[in-house]
Amino acid sequence: MKPVAHQLKTIPAVADALHAVRRLPGVLLLHSARQIDTAKGQPLGRYSFLMADPFDWVVLATPEENPLKKIKSFLQSFRTEAQPDLPPMQGGVAGLFSYDLNRAFESIPAAKFETFPIPTIVAGVYDTVIAWDHQTNKAWVVSQGFPETAPQRRLERAQQRADFFLQLLQSSGGNRRAEPILCQPESLESSSFRYSVAGPAGLTSNFSADGFQSTVQKCVDYIYAGDVFQINLAQQLRIAANCDAIELYLHLKASNPAPFSAYFDFEVSGFHRTQIISSSPERLVSVNQGRIETRPIKGTRPRTGQPMVDIWAREKLANSEKDIAENTMIVDLMRNDFSRVCTNDSVVVPQLCELEEYASVMHLVSSVEGQLSPDCGLTDLLAAIFPGGSITGAPKVRAMEIIAELEPDSRGAYCGSLGYLGFDGNADLNILIRTVTAQRGWWQIPVGGGIVSQSNPKQEYDETWAKAAGLLRAVAAGSTEVKSAQQQQQQQQ
């Protein structure tokens, strides 16, 4: 049976549609907020997907053996054929795979602090999707009718669900009403965020400047000792929320648009309500009819908007031995991960260390592709490659052990993944960098980079702030908006 698919005559703005469904449980937006061409001329960021009100959930509170078993069961129970005339996400399991899922696959120690606790996996099982094709400027509501499986009942439910979402979209009328935020951030029982840093008022970090740089040097020492070739190290920033999470997402989309942006709002038993807000430029993996691709990013320079300065920065990045070595190591790691689940001799590297430009920064980006083996499914693929090597280091397991030793706080969503595993066997998952976790009136903002033997501690510290720039602009925009609203209120009184 084919899904019920309503093509929308009036294309809603993604932000308007997000506001229309915001009061439903499990709102998940996978948003191509910036459409670009890759270094090889391939379009990136063509589709966006909005989901809410899943008919079931997959929640894994802590890492455990066989963590993807329930997801595999859902994908098998509701297997469908992809409809080629529709965008690729047509229903499936979608949500968050936190960085700490690594501990389900390897014996990695837990972090010292967990200031913003979230489940290891929290994903909805979505039967209905609002989908945009930005290339053709078309949009649909696609409804599968699950969990009903009897043909007539499934068709009836599919139509009912499609009508429900169509009604929400039509009744919203572009009306965007911000939700109130917590007046006072909640007290955090255990926290290492005690270092004041430059930026918006109240911004703190879990590293001092000297502390981060000395930790970079420890990473370099581990490399010279032969433990690893590369380690990804991050500091985490924290600041009190100054607007609601959707408004922060919209500010972030404006200040730092990216092809793998995302917004996820969830509240599950045993955990605080949480929103994940991301403007990620990086893909963990995509699957299209068994063809898989990952796009590791290593090598970063800020964009200034000054032509001559940016031309010089591009030249320096494109010829940086350190950044090229860093990127190539991760490409080799991902080729090895892909080989575990791909057919023989199908793994190729069509793009190696090519320069691509994003809103705030320029990156060296590579692409690794392969053909998924017929006896491997989406969950086998995820288990083989998670987490992405570009945010751990190489060799991956030893790098993750060192990260657990040197970083004081659990990464949580950061360096995990948001995306979908489709009922039709297709998938797309990002890597959660340029990401904010909103919880209990606070925003957690981690930023990091890869450390190799040539790393300069001061330069690595500065690179984290280059990556934070777009995020902090979004924070500042929220603060400006709040002040403006307060001034208007005072004038009316």
N, C-alpha and C positions, 0 to 999 in steps of 0.2 A: 504494500500500500504506500502511495506517495503522501507526503505531508500536505496539509492545507497551507497554501501560500497565497497571501494577499499582497499584491504590489500596491504600494501607497501612491495615490495620485498627487498628494501634496507631500513633499519630502520634509520631514521634521528636522530641525536642527538637533544635533546630538545632545546638546546641553538642555534643550527643551524636553526631549524625550526622557533624559535622565531625571529631571525634576518631576515629570509626570508619573514615574514609577517609584520615586524615592521612598514612599511610605510602605512599600511591599518588603517582605523579608528577602534577604539574600540578593540585593541589587549588585549586579556585576556588569561593568562596562569594560570591554576590550576595544580600545579606541585608537585608530590610526590618526592621531592628531597632527601628524606631519607626513605628507606623501613626498617621497624622494625617489630618485633613481640611484641604484647602487653604482659602484665604480665600474661595473661591467654593463651598465645601462639597463638593468632589470628594474621594473617598478617595485617599490616597497611601500607598504602602508595603504593598500587599496581598499580594504574592508574594515568596517567597525561592527561590533555586536553588542547588544544590550539585552540582559537577561534578568529575571526576577521571579520570586515565588516558585522555587523549585519544588517538585513533587516528592523529593526525598533528599537526604543529606548523607555525605560521607564525612565523618569527623573522627580523626585520630588524635586523641589527647596528648599522647607521648609516643616517642619512637618505639616500635615493636616489630617483632619478626613478621615477615610477609605483609607489609603495610598496605600494599596495593590490591589485596585480595578482593575487597568489597567493590572497588572500582572496576576491576576485571569482570566481576559478576554482573554489574550493571551494563557494561558494554556488550557482554555476550547476550544478556536477556533482552535487550532492546536494539539489537543489531538492525540497521537499515542500509539501504543503498543510497549513495550520494546522488542528488539531483543536479545534473551538470548546468542547468540554467539558473541556479540559485547560488548565492555566496556560500563558501565552504563550511561554515558552522551552521548546521541544521538540527541542532539538539545534541546533548551529550552531558558528560560530567565536566564541570568547569569550576575553577576556584583557585585556592592557594595551596602551594606545596612549600612549606617553610624551609629555610636553610637547614634546620635541625632534623629534617628527614634524613640527612646524611648519617645520623646515628642509628637509623634502622638498617643501613647497609654496611656500615663499618663501625669498629669499636673506637669511637671518637669521644673524648671526655666532654662532659657538660660544661658550659661557661660558669664563671664564678657568680655572676649576677644575672637575673632575669627580670628586669625592671618592667618590661612590657610583655607579659606572657600571652602567647597565642597557641592554638592547637598546631600540632605538627602538620596535619592536613585538615583543611576545611573546604569542602567543595559541595556545590549543589548539583542535583541531577535535574537538568532543565529540559522541559518538553517544548518550550516556546522561546523563540528568538526574534528580536527586532534587528534586522541586518541592513547595512548600508553598503553599496558599491560606489565608492567615491569617484571611480574612473568613469562610470557611465551615468552618475548622478541618479541612481535608482535606490529604492528602499522597499523592504518587504517585512511582513510579519509571517514567520514560518512556524507552524504548529504541528507537532507529531502526534498528539493525542495520548501519549503515554501518561500514566502506567497502564492504561487499558491496552490489551493486546487483541481481543476479539474484534474483527474488522469493523462491524457496525458501531459498537460502543467506542472504539478508538476514533472513528470518523466523527462521531457526535462530540466527543470531548475535544478533539482537535479544533472543531469549528467553534465550540463554546469558548475555548481558551483564546483563540485568535480574536473573537469578538470582544472578549474582555480587554485585551491589550489595545485593540483598535479604539475602543471606547475611552480608555485612559488617554491615549494620544490625542484624540479629538477633543476631549473635554479640558485638556490642560491649557490650550490656547496660548502657549508660550509664556504662561504665568510662572515666574520663578520666584518663589518665596524662600528666603534663607531661614534655616532652622536656628533657634537659639543655641548658643554654646554654654558650657558650664561656666557659671560666674566665677568660680574658684577652682583651679585644678586640684584634683584629689592628692592627698599625701601618698607618696610612694615609699613603701616599707623599706626596701633595700635599693640603694642607688649609688652608682659611682660617678654621677654627673655633677661634679663639684668644681670644675674648672671654668671660670668665666673666660669667654673668648670674644674677639671682635665680631661685630655684626649687630643684628637687631637687639634691642634692650632685652635682657633676661636670657640671652643665648648662653648655654653652657655645653661643655664637652666632657666625655669620659677620659680624655687625655689632655694634659697640658701640652703646650708646643714642644717644650724640651722632652717631656715624657714620650710623645709620639716619635720624635726624631731619634731618641735613644732606642726605642723599640724597633724602628727601621734598622738601626745598626745591629740589633740582635738578630734580625732576619738575615742581614748580610753575613753575619758571623755563622749562622746556621748553613748558609749557602757555601761559604768557604770551607766549612767542616765536612761538606759532602752529604748533608742530610737531604737537601732539596736543590733544585735549580731556580725556583721562583716561589714566592709567597705573596698572596694578596692580603694586605693589612688595611684595616679601616678604623677610623674614629667615629663615634656617634655623637651627634649634636642633639640638644633637647631645648625646647622652648614651649611656653604656655600657648595654647591655641588662642587665636584672636578672631576667628570666624568659623563657620561650620565647615565640615569636611568637603562637601560638594563645592562650596565656594573656593576653598583652597585648591581643589582639583582644577577648577576653571581658571584660577589665577596661574596655576602651574602650566596648564595647557597653553595659556597666552604667553607666558614668559619663557617656557622651555618645551615647545611642542616636539613630539617624538613619535616614530612609527609604531611603537609598542607600549603606548600609554595605557593606563588601566585605573579603575576605581572599583573597590569591593567593600561592601558594608555587610558585616555579619555579626550575629550574636547567638552563641551556642552555649549550652549548659556547661557550667563550670568555668566560664571565661567572661571577661568584660566585653561589652560591645566595642567593636574595633572597626576602623576604616583603613584600608590600604590605598594610598594615593601615589601613583607612579607615572613618571614621564621617561620611560626606559627606551634607549635606542637599540637595545640588544635582544636578539632572538636566541633562546636556548635551543629550540628545535621546532621544525615544522614537518608535517607529514601530509603528502598529497598523493593519493593512490599508490602508497608504498614507497614513494621517493622521499627521502628525508634530507634535511639541511640544517646546519647550525651556522651561526655567524658570529664567531668570537671577536671581541673588541679588545685590543691592547695597544696603547700608545695614545696619548691625549695632549692637546694643546688648547688653550683658551682662544676664542675668537673675540677680537676687539672691535670689529666694525671699521677699523682703519686699514684701508687697502694695502698699503706698503708693509705695515706691521704683520698683517695676516699672511701676505705672500711670503715674507721671511719665515714666519712660523710654519707654514705649510712645507717650505723647503727643508727646514730643520727636522720636522717630524718625518717626512718622507725618506730622509737619509740618516736617521738616528739608528746607529748600530744597536744601542740598548733597547729601543722600542721594537725594532724589527726582530731582535733575538727573543724578546719577551713574547711577541705575537706568534712567532714560529714555534716556540715551545708549546704553546697552547694548541696550535693547529695539530702538532704531532700527538698531543694528549687526546684531542677529540677524534682524530683518525683512529687511535687505538680503541677508544670507547665505542665508536661506530662499528669497528670490525667485529665486536662481540655479538652484534645483532644484525649485521648486513650480509648479503650474499658475497661469495668470494670475488675479490678483485673489483667490487663495485664502488669502493670508497675513493673519491677523487677530491682535488682541491682546485676548483675553478677560479678562485680569487684568493690571492695571497698578499697581505700587507698593503692593501690599496687604501688611499686616503679618501675619506668621506666626511662631509661637513654637516653638522647639526646646528641647532639654534645657538648654543652657547660655546660649543667646543668643536674641534675637529679630531677625528680618530683614525687610526689604522685598523682596517676591518678585513677579515678573511672570511672565506666560505668553505665549508666542508660538506660534501654530499655523499649519499650512498643509497642503495636499494635495500629496504627492509626485508629480511629473510621471511619466507612464507610461514615458517613455524614460530615467528616472533610477533607479538601484538604490541599495542601501544604501551601497556604497563611494563612489558619486558624492555622496551626501548627506554622508558623513563628510569627504570632501575639501573640500566647500564650506564647512563650518562649523568645522573643526578648526583650532586649539583654540578653546574657547568664549570669546566676547568678554568675559564677565564677569571672566575671569582674565588678560586681556591689557590691555585698554583700547581706546580708539578715537581715530583710525583704527587698525585692528588691526595692520597691518604695521609702521607707524612705532612704535607702542607696543612691539611685540616687539623691534624694533631697540634701543630705549632700555633695555628690561629687560636685554637681553644686555650692554649697556654698563655698567649700574649695579649689577646683581646679580653678586657674585663667583662664585657656584657654579651649575652646571647644575641645573635644576629636576628633571630625571629624571621620576619618576612624578608628582610634585606638579603640579597643574593640567593633567595629562593626563587619561586616562579609563580606567575599568574597566567592562566590560559585555559584552553579547553582540550578535551579528548572526546572526539565526536563519536556518535553512535555508528557513523559510516566508516570509521577507520581513519579519518583525517584528524589532524591535530595542529595546534600552534600554541607555543608556550614562550613567554619572554623570560629574561633574567631581570630580577627586581633590583636594578640600580636606579639612581635618581628617584628614590622612593621615600615616602613619609608614612610612618605608622601613627595613626591618631587614636588615642585611648585615654580615657579619664581626664580629659581636658588638657592633655599634653600632645606635642608632636615630637616624634623621634625621627632624626634625619641622619642616617649613616652615610659616610662618604669614604672611599678608599682607593687603593691602586696597587698595582703589582710591583713587587720588590725583586730585583735581580742583583747580581754581583756588582754591577756598575752603578747601582742606585746611590744618589746623593740624598742624605736624610732631609736636608732643608728643601730641596726640590720636590721630594715626594710629599712632604707636608704641604707645600704650596699647591701641588696638584690636587690634593683633596679639596682645597678651597676653590679651585677653578671648577671642580665638579659640583660644588655646593652652590655656585653662583646663581644658577637658574632657580634652584629651590628657595634660596633666601630672598630672591626677588619676589617670588610668589608669597612668601611670608610677609614681606614688607607691604605688598599690595593689600593683603588682608588687613593689616594694621591701619593703613591709610583709609580703607573703606570704613572701618569701625569708627575712626576719628571723625570722618565726614558725616556718618550717621548720627554720632553724638552731638555734633555741632548743629545739625538740622533740628534735632530734638530740642536743644537748648533755645534755638531761635523761635520754635513754635510755642514754648512755654511762657 
